[in-house]
Amino acid sequence: MKPMFTSNQFVLVAGGSALGAVVRWLATGSVLNFSDRWIVVALNIVGSLLLGAVLGWATVRRSEPPDQDRYAYTDRVVAGVGTGFCGGLTSFSTFAVDIAGLLRSDMYLTALVTSSLTVVGATAVAAVGFFLAKSSV
């Protein structure tokens, strides 16, 4: 039985996650005169675009004739960049806590705009990234 993941993939996911989390931390901690809310929305959208592009690229790579080296490389990129970096960069938990805080503060319109931008925007750009990468490979 093939293992679910290799030790190399584990290291790539961990390293990518650490790098993505540091980028998110730097972005939310170093930008002045902006609400962290909008930075988190932007990071979630950028991360979704990148993840969509990685998965679109990987779909094309996996649809080509079988090649163990190409498949292994594709799996490493998806693990490190897709699962790792994009997972560390984006933050659903921060988004959820922010929306809950807005609702507790009776800021319903801001909660609606923030949640709509995040969910619809991130989904749309993920699809755009997927199809752009898939068509350009």
C-alpha positions in Angstrom: 0.0 0.0 0.0 1.4 3.4 -1.0 1.7 5.9 1.8 -0.6 8.9 1.8 2.4 11.2 1.7 6.2 11.0 1.6 8.6 12.5 4.1 9.7 14.9 1.3 6.1 16.1 0.8 5.8 16.5 4.6 8.9 18.8 4.6 7.6 20.7 1.6 4.2 21.3 3.2 5.8 22.3 6.5 8.3 24.6 4.9 5.7 26.1 2.5 3.3 26.7 5.4 5.9 28.4 7.5 6.8 30.7 4.6 3.2 31.5 3.8 2.5 32.2 7.5 5.5 34.5 7.7 4.4 36.4 4.6 0.9 36.8 6.1 2.3 38.0 9.4 4.6 40.5 7.6 1.6 41.8 5.5 -0.7 42.2 8.5 1.9 43.6 10.8 3.8 45.9 8.6 1.2 47.7 6.5 0.3 51.1 8.0 -3.1 52.9 7.8 -5.0 49.9 6.6 -7.5 47.8 8.5 -6.1 44.2 9.0 -9.5 43.0 7.8 -8.9 44.2 4.2 -5.3 42.8 4.2 -6.7 39.4 5.3 -9.3 39.6 2.5 -6.6 40.5 0.0 -4.3 37.7 1.2 -7.2 35.2 1.0 -7.9 36.3 -2.6 -4.2 36.2 -3.7 -3.7 32.8 -2.1 -6.8 31.5 -3.8 -5.6 32.8 -7.2 -2.2 31.1 -6.7 -3.8 27.9 -5.5 -6.1 27.8 -8.5 -3.1 28.4 -10.8 -1.1 25.6 -9.1 -4.0 23.2 -9.4 -4.7 24.1 -13.0 -1.0 23.6 -13.9 -1.0 20.2 -12.0 -4.2 19.1 -13.8 -2.5 19.5 -17.2 0.7 17.9 -16.0 -1.2 14.9 -14.7 -3.2 14.5 -17.9 -0.1 14.0 -20.0 1.3 10.5 -20.6 2.5 8.8 -17.4 6.0 9.9 -16.4 7.0 9.1 -12.8 9.5 12.0 -12.6 7.0 14.5 -13.9 4.3 13.2 -11.5 6.6 13.3 -8.6 7.7 16.9 -9.4 4.0 17.9 -9.8 3.1 16.3 -6.4 6.0 18.2 -4.7 4.9 21.6 -6.2 1.3 21.0 -5.1 2.5 20.0 -1.6 4.9 22.9 -1.1 3.2 25.7 -3.0 -0.4 24.7 -3.0 -1.0 23.0 0.4 1.9 24.6 2.2 2.4 28.2 1.1 -1.2 28.9 0.1 -2.5 27.2 3.2 -0.1 29.3 5.4 -0.8 32.5 3.5 -4.6 32.3 3.6 -6.5 32.4 6.9 -10.1 31.2 7.1 -10.0 31.3 10.9 -9.0 35.0 11.0 -11.7 35.7 8.5 -14.3 33.8 10.6 -13.3 35.5 13.9 -13.4 38.9 12.2 -16.9 38.3 10.8 -18.1 37.1 14.2 -16.7 40.3 15.8 -18.4 42.5 13.2 -21.7 40.7 13.8 -21.3 41.1 17.6 -20.6 44.9 17.0 -23.8 45.2 14.9 -21.7 46.0 11.8 -23.9 43.9 9.5 -23.1 45.7 6.3 -19.3 45.5 6.8 -19.7 41.8 7.7 -21.7 41.2 4.6 -19.3 43.0 2.3 -16.2 41.4 3.9 -17.7 37.9 3.8 -19.0 38.4 0.2 -15.7 39.7 -1.1 -13.8 36.8 0.6 -16.1 34.0 -0.5 -17.1 35.1 -3.9 -13.9 36.9 -4.7 -11.6 34.0 -3.6 -13.7 31.5 -5.4 -13.8 33.5 -8.6 -10.0 34.2 -8.7 -9.3 30.5 -7.9 -11.3 29.6 -11.0 -9.6 32.2 -13.0 -6.2 31.0 -11.9 -7.1 27.4 -12.6 -8.3 28.1 -16.1 -5.5 30.5 -17.0 -2.8 28.1 -15.8 -4.5 25.2 -17.5 -4.8 27.0 -20.8 -1.2 28.3 -20.8 0.6 25.1 -20.1 
